Amino acid sequence: MAEQRRKAEEEAEAARVWAALVATARRTVTDGLVVGTSGNVSARVGDLVLVTPSGVPYDRLAPDDITGVDLDGRQVLGTLGPTSELPMHLAVYRTTDARAVVHTHAVHATAVSTLVTELPPIHYMAGALGGRVRVAPYATYGTDELAAHMLDALADRSGCLLQNHGTITYGSTLDQAYDRTAQLEWMCRLWLTASSVPGLTPSLLTETQLEEAGTRLKGYGQRG
């Protein structure tokens, strides 16, 4: 009886997280961070990783389409194949305390990834990601090489850009991972806008200023 109850609770939790994951994936489309089926979202429940399936429009995903793998990438839930970017998601979960990962092809962030090796510190919200946002060198999508480049760029960070590709962020919740993605896209848009003014160069923050902002941002929001 206890085992049946435990299994029922695990299934209920997976269903709840799947619903939140699908809602987050749909939000990336609504907010213009992805087009079509590009980008992907995942969430960790124990040793289970729920992830958007490959090539399926988010508005078509239903509760029965739940897709899950273990930390070794073996599919343990569903019949739809997981996203081709699974190596990146699993690499994050194996090396951090992440509970959710969001990957997008956001326009401004992707544009910045083709111009610089790190996003210039144009705004203090970079502190929310751990500091200067790095750009992971290009590698073919869905490969272990790309996952390795991403991990290097994510060292002591919760988000990075992927050269000629997009963004990836993680957090303790789906909402936090999504917010970090949205903030990263906004900062990229801000830098592109400011740096496009003829004859002027945008002011940038110092390392000390970023560190101070990062410390204050750790206590940001409601408590209790």
N, C-alpha and C positions, 0 to 999 in steps of 0.2 A: 504493500500500500504506500509506504514512504517513497519507494523508488518511483512508483507511478505518479505520485504527487510532485516529486522533484522534476520528472520529465515533463509533466504538464506545465509546471512553472517556467521551465526553460523554453518550451515551445511558445508560451504566451509572451515571454520577454523578447524572443526572436521576432515574433509577429509585430510586437509594438515597435521595436527598433527598425524593422523593415519598413513599416508605414512612415516613420520619421525620415528614413533614408530616401524613400521615393519622393516625399514632399520636398526634401532638400534638393534632390536631383532636378525636380521640376522647377524649383526656384532658380537654379542656375540658368535655365532656359529663359524663364520669364524676365530675369534681370539682365539678360543679354551677355552672360558670361560664357555661354557655349551656343553652338548652332547645330541643329539636328541631333545626332547621337554622339557628338564629340564630348570629351570630358567624361568623368566618372566619379562616383561617390562610394565610400565604404564605411562600415562601422564594426567595431569589435565587441563581441559579447562572449566573455570568457575566452576560450581558445577557438571560438568560431568567428570568422570574418564574413559579414554579409556585404555583398558588393553588387553594383548594378551590372546586369548582363551585357554582353557585347552586341552592339548593333540594334538594340531595341529602343524605339522612341519612348521617353519617360512617361508620356501621357498614356501609353498603352500598358504600362506595368500594373499588375493587379496583385492582391495578396498571395494568390497561388503561384506567382512568378518568383517567389523568394529564392534567392541564389546565395549559397554559402560554401565557403571552403575552410579547411583547417589551416594552420600556420605554415604547413608545408605545401599548400596550394592544391591539395586534393579536394575535389568537390564532394561535399557531404550533404548538401541541400539543393533541391531543385534539378531541373533538366536543362535549363538554358545555360549556355556556356558563359563563364564570367568574363568581365572586361579584359581586353588584350593588355591593359596596363596593370594587370594583377601583380607582376614583379615589383613595381614601385610601391603599391599599397602594402604588400607583405613585408617589404624591406623596412618600411616605416614602423609597422607593428612589432617587428622583431627587434628593433634597436631603440625604440622610444616607449614612453608610457601612453602613447596616443590611443584614443578610443574612437576617433573618426578621422577620415582623410577626404579632402575634396581636391579634385584635379580639374582644371578648366583650360580652355583655349581663349581666354579673355583677350580682346583685341589690343588694348593699350599695353597690357603686361607683355603680351607676345611681341609687340613692336619694340618695347624696351629691351627685351631679351636678345634682339638682333643688333643692338647698338652699343651695349656696354657689358662689362663683366660683373658689375653689380649696380643695383639701383642707387643713384646718388641720394644721400640722406636729405631729401627735400622736406620731410615732415616727421614730427616726433612719433607718429604712429608706427614707424619702423621699430621703435622700442618694444612694441607689443609682439613683434616677431623675433625679438632677441637681439636686434641691432641691424647693421647694414644687410640688405637683402642681396644675396649672391645669385649669380646666374650659373646653373649647371651646364657644362659643355654639351654640345649636341651629340646625340646618339639615336639610333633608330628606335622608334616607339616600340614598347612592349618587350624590350631586351633587358638582360641582366646588366649590360653595360650602362644603359640609361639609369637603371636603379642605383648603380654604384656611383655614378656622377651626381645623382640627386642626393644621396646620403652625404657625400662630401660637402655639398652646398648647404645642407641642412644642419651641419655640425653646430650645436648651440643655437639653433634657430628653429622656429616652428613653421617656416615657409620659405620658398625660394622660387626663382624663375627657372624655366627650362628653355635653353637656347633654341630659337626658331620653333618653339613648341607651345609653351603656355606656363601655367602655374601649378604649384602643389602646396597645400597647407594642411596642417593637422591640429587637433585640439582634443580636449577632454570630453567634448560633446560635439554633436553635429552642428549645433548652432555656433559654437565657438570656431570650429574649423571653417564654416561658411563665412562668418564675419571676417576672419583673417584673410580669406580669399577676396572678399569684397573690398576690404581696406587696401590690400595689395594692388588690386586693379585701380582703385582710386588714386593711390600714390603715384602709380605709373602714369596715369592720365594727367595728374598735376604736374609732374616733372616734364612730360612732353609739352604741355601747354606753356609752362613758364620758360622752358628753354627755346621755344620757337619764336619768342619776341626778338626782333632784329635789334642788334646793338646792345643787348642787355644779357647778363648772366645771372641765373637765380642764385640767391644766397643758400648755403647748405649748412646743416647742423654739424657741430663737432662731436667727437666720440664721447666727450664728457656730457654734452647735452643729451645725446641719445641714451646714455646709461642712466642719467637722472630721470628721463622720461620713462624708460623701461621700468625702473624701480617704482615710480609713482603709479604706473599703469597696472602693476601687479595687485594693487589694492583698489583698483577702479571698480565701481559698480556697487550694488546693494549688498549688504551683509545680513546674515541672520535668517 
